[in-house]
Amino acid sequence: MKKISKLILTLVLIVAALAGLIYQGSFADRAEAATSNPSTGSSGYQVIALPISAITTTTSGIVKFKAPWPMRIVHMSAVGNAVTGTCTLDLVNSVGTSLLSSAMTLSTSVGDATLTATTANLNITDETNISLNTANTGTANNVTVLLGIKRL
């Protein structure tokens, strides 16, 4: 009886281990980043977080800041709670030129923007005014926009 109990326990553990491997392998591709990330050893990369308590109307300059140093924007993403409808976010420089190839849409809980390939738009000089504009058909609470930047 003792041998049968050990055999059953061993079989259950083997089945559990195999099920874990199958489960892990089937979702492995979903953990990959949508953007190419710089090496963690690369110097000069930082993240600027722009918190917004609520987005309820179309607003020009919902967040404004001056570039703290010369930098290049390499990534922009956003996440929010209780998103209804569609909230569109656009990052613009001091002359009103968009830094994104198209405005970012926050339609569920996460938005991801594609940056323009034009180097002139992405390189920001020191003390440049930068604004975040919104255009909405919905609302979002507790939005955090993350700007990945590289100091120049």
N, C-alpha and C positions, 0 to 999 in steps of 0.2 A: 504494500500500500504506500510505503514511504517513497519507493522508486517511482511509482505512477504520479504521485504528487509533485515530485521534483521534475519529472518529464513534462507534465502539464504546465508547470510554472516556467520551465525553460522555453517551451513552445510559445506561451503567451508573451514572454519577453522578446523572443525573436520576431514574432508578428508585430509587436508594438514598435520595435526598432525599424523594421522594414516599412511600416506605415509612416513613420516619422521621416524616413529618407525620401519616400515617394512624395509626401506632402511638401517637404522642404524643396525638393527639386522642381515641383510644378509651379512654385511661386517665386523661384529665384530670379527670373527675368524682371519681375515687377519692382525689384529693389534698385534697379539701375537708375542713375540720375538722367534727367532729360537733357541736361546741358553738360558740356565738357567742363570739368572742374580742374583748376590748377593744382599742381602738386602741393601737398601740405608743407613741403619744404621750401616752396617758392616764397621769396620775400616780397613784402609790399602789398599783399592782398588783405583786404579788410571788408567788413560788412557794416553798412549803416542801416539801422532800423528806424523806420518812420511809423510810429504808432498813430492810429486814427480811431477815436472812440466810436464814431458812427458816420456812415455815409448815407444820407437820406435825400439829397438834392444834387443837381448838377452844379458843381462848384469849380471855379477857376482859382487855383492856388490854395487848395485845401491844406496843403503843407508847403511851406516855403523855407528854404535854407540857403546859406552861402557855402560854397565849396570850401572846406577847411584847408585844403591844399590842392595843388595840381593833381588831377586824377583822371583815370579812364574808367568808365562804367563798363563792367564785363557781364553783369547779370542783374535781372530784376525779377522778383517773384512776390506774391502776396497771398495772405491767408486771412479769412474772416469767419466770424460766427453768424449764424442765422441769416445767411444770404438768401434773399428772395429776388426774383427777377434777375436782371443783369446790371452789374456795376462795371463801368469801363474806366480804367486808369491810364493816364498818359503822363509821361515825364517830359517836361519841356525846359529848355534853357532860357536865358535872360531875353533873348530876342524872339521867343515863341516857337522855336524850331523843336519839333519832337525828337527825342533821343531814341525812340522805338521805331521799328519798321512799321508796326501797327499797334494801336492802343491795346493794352492788356485787358482781357475780359475776366471778371471775377463772377462766374455764374453758378458755381457750386460753393465749395469752400476754399478752393485753391486756384490761383491764377498764375500763369507763367508767361513772360514776355520774351519776344525775339528782338534782339537789339539790331539797330541798323548797321550796315556794313561800312557806312561812311565814317571814316576815322575822325574827320573834322567835327562831327556831331558828338562823338563819344569822348573825345579828349576835352576835359573841362579845365579851364585855367583857375588859378587860385582866386577866391572871393567871387566867383561867378554865381549869380542868382539862379537857383533851380526851383521849379514849382511842380507840384503834382496836381493835375486837373482830373476831375471826375465828370462822367456823363452817365446818368442813371435812368433805368426803367425799373429800378428796384431799390432795395436797401441792404446794408450790411453793417454788422456791429463788430466792434473790437478788431478792426482790420490792422494788420501789420504788413508793411511793405518792406522788403529787404533789398537793398542795393549792394551788389557785390562790386567792389571797386579795387583798382590797383593804383597805388600812389605812383606818380611820375617823378 
